Amino acid sequence: MKTLSISKSIPVVGEYDVVVCGGGPAGFIAAVAAAREGARTALVEQYGFLGGMATAGLVAPISVFTYKGELVAGGLPWEFVHRLESMGGALIEKPLGNVAFDPELYKLCAQRMALEAGVDLYLHSYLTGCRQEENSITHVFIENKNGTEALSGSVFVDATGDADLAHFAGVPMQPRDGAPLQPASTYFILSGVDTDSPLIREAMHHNKQGENCHCLPVRERLMELPDMPDFGGPWFCTVLHEGSVAVNMTRTRTDACENRDFTAAECRLREDVFRMARILKENFPEFRNSYVSAVAPQAGVRETRRILGVHTVTGEEYVSAFHYEDSIARGAHPIDIHAAKGSSQSLTFLEKPAYVPYRALIATDFPNLVVAGRCLSADRRAFASLRVQASCMATGQAAGLAAAQTVKGNGDIRKADIPALISRLHSLGVWI
């Protein structure tokens, strides 16, 4: 491969206490948490809006906030849900605590919370690298219409989903076990759907404890059709507008961290969106008048890179709800592994909510980097639950608080005052 060498001067356009990379569920909550603690905070996001997989991926519902009557993702995430609800943009599905939402109001609510907290937003900005002194990150590099720019920070939060900043910094990643990554799926919204029909009314509300919320009658019919492309579910979710549902059923094998592979996958998935919309229209009366009114700007990504942290959450620990001394978040979604090929899914429901230790958010030799969301240190089994939005928000909250605490304290994220962090989480309504 031919290579080019270039050199250029990069303007440092902002100096911050905390720089959060990624404005998805983990990232915007982390930024709000840090800013509310008094840290001067920047938030870098590649799209022109916040919300990540919720808004760029249309991934619905937000799972799972309560379990068997117990709130497991309290504090800022739960505040966000109630604020979104007050705007007419959320429906809390009791008793499970899945949250259906309007994607556009989600964007607005997240933006308001970030700006009100004093977060500086760098939207339309793509993270491209970092500068380090030994293993301490001093700057991140971003690309936007202004060209290449740099932001300096004391502490950095990687909430990119794909552990991009950690990867650029040289953090070791979880080894691949040889199994294919979970597939990507492009969500789409169908309008003109008979949402008053018993079939759709039942399917689009995800409120059953201990049950897969896929639409079984539709699935059984799809399995009988010849030449049906690979699909999952299907899962239908209300977007709070009569006649419209979010559809989760496309799937394809890909590595979202490999550009050409992910490009080809996006093209396949977009073809499948319209193919599957036609199949639903032709085979089910509830969809007879339906049409594709929106396609997610990005395919929903279930699994890519995860750091090899100070501690790796194992499936055994997760299923047994092992409580760590440094537990800072909880998860309650089933262990949910989608087959990369075909239409199968492995689903294991938890007996009780599980725990996430702070040590899963930090790496051994990196003193000013903390991760949140899908970047965390977990084995494949535990990760298959922790990858969902409520869990990502919960770890984002802990990461943001720890980053702000580190700025005020000893400057080493690995030496966070865990009792003080847990006490602060408790004061916000997080019970761990």
Order of alpha helices (4+ residues) and beta strands (2+ residues): beta-alpha-beta-beta-beta-alpha-beta-beta-alpha-beta-beta-beta-beta-alpha-beta-alpha-alpha-beta-beta-alpha-beta-alpha-beta-beta-beta-beta-beta-alpha-alpha-alpha
